[in-house]
Amino acid sequence: MKEIPVPLPEIEEQEVIADYLEKQDEYITILQNRIESGIDLLQEKRQALITAAVTGQIDVTDWEPPEDDEPAPEPEAEPPKAVEP
């Protein structure tokens, strides 16, 4: 295994790749935080809705789920481009 050559990109290209991956990591962290906040809010709303329905404060006999869902936003960072020698 020690004799097998392993090609490595030039240092400039490695830096471009590292910057891209760092931006993607930040983007994923932001999405995770938004998802966790959304889950907490949905759990609170769910409990409030159940309480209101059980106590007769709202009528849910004719409720139907919404048909329109929005897709998640695309990442803002562009993939790294190869650095010319």
N, C-alpha and C positions, 0 to 999 in steps of 0.2 A: 504494500500500500504506500510506502514512503516514496516509491519511485514513480508513482502515477502523477503526472503534471496536473495541476489544478489552475485553470485560467482565472485570473482576477481582473476586473475592470480597472482602468486607470483611477488614481486617487480622486480626480475631479468628478468622474462618473460615480464613484462610490459616495462622494459628498452629495451629489444630486439625488441619488437613490435614498440616502439617509434622510435628507431634508423632506423628500416626498413621504417617506414612511412616518416621519415625525408628524407631519401635517395630517396624515391619515389617522394616526393614533389619537391626535387631539380631536379630530372630527368624530371618531368612534366614541371617545370619552364624553363629548358633548351629547351625542345621541343616547348613550347609556343613561346620562343624568336626566335628559328629557323623558326618556321612557320610564325611569323610576319615579319621577315626579308625576307623570301621567297615570301610572298605575296607582299611586297613593291617592290622587284626586278621584280617579274612577272608583276606587274602593269606598271612599267617603260618600260619593254621590250615590253609589249602589245602596249603601246602608241607609242613607236618607230617603231614597226612593222606596225601599222595602218598608221602612217605618211609616212613611206617608201612605203607602198602599194598604198596609195592615190596619192602620188606624182610621182608614176611610177618608183621609184628607184629599186623595185624588182618585179618579176613576180610571182604571187601566184596562177595562174590558175590551176596548176597541184599538189598543195600541198596536202598531206595526213597526218593525225596525226600518231605519232609513235605508235608501237604496244607493246613495252616493257616498263613496269613500275617496279621500284624497291620498295619492301615493306619497311615499317618503321623499324628501328632497335629495337631489343628487349631491355628491361631494363636490366641493369647490376646487380642490387641488387637481392639477393636471398630472398625468403619469410622467415619470422622468423620461427625458430624451437622451439618447446616447451622445456622449461628448466626442467630437471628432478629434483625432490625434493631431 
